[in-house]
Amino acid sequence: FSPPVTAPGGLCRVRVEYRTDGAEGELGFRFRPGRKGDWQPPSFDLPPLPATGGAWVVKELEFDTRGGVTGAFEVVHKNAADAAGWAGVRGFAVWEA
């Protein structure tokens, strides 16, 4: 999980530097409103990021917390070709838009 994120306006930007081992699948992030141990449903996913085939890539996107002022992000790695595939994240930043 990411450190707690607070976005009083509900709209934030997310920048992530990541890589995946394969050229198939995707990397996703799920926003979980609330605090660890006291999550407030529902959780929801950001648009998935494409696989990178081992190259480091930086992507930035805008995200609405849908009223969840405080929460955290978790990584959701989906590799359709290889269940043992991996993903790495070396940069993750969130700020209010």
C-alpha positions, 0 to 999 in steps of 0.5 A: 500500500502507498502511504495515506493520501489526502485529496480534499478536492477529490481530484488528484494526479498520479505519476508512476514509474514502473516496469513489467517483465512481459509485453502482455498484461497490465499494471493497475492501482486500486484506490482504497478509501479510509485507513489501513485496518478501517477501509471504507468500501467501495474500492475502485481501480485507476485505468490500467497501465500497459505492460512495458516488456522490461523497460522503465516507463513514466505515466501520469493520470488524473484520478477522482477519489469519488468522495474518498478524501483520504485513502491509499493505493495498492498495486494490482498486477495482471499478467494474462500470459504468465501468472508468475510475472512481475512488476516493479515500481520505483516512483509513485507520487500523488498530488491534488489536481 
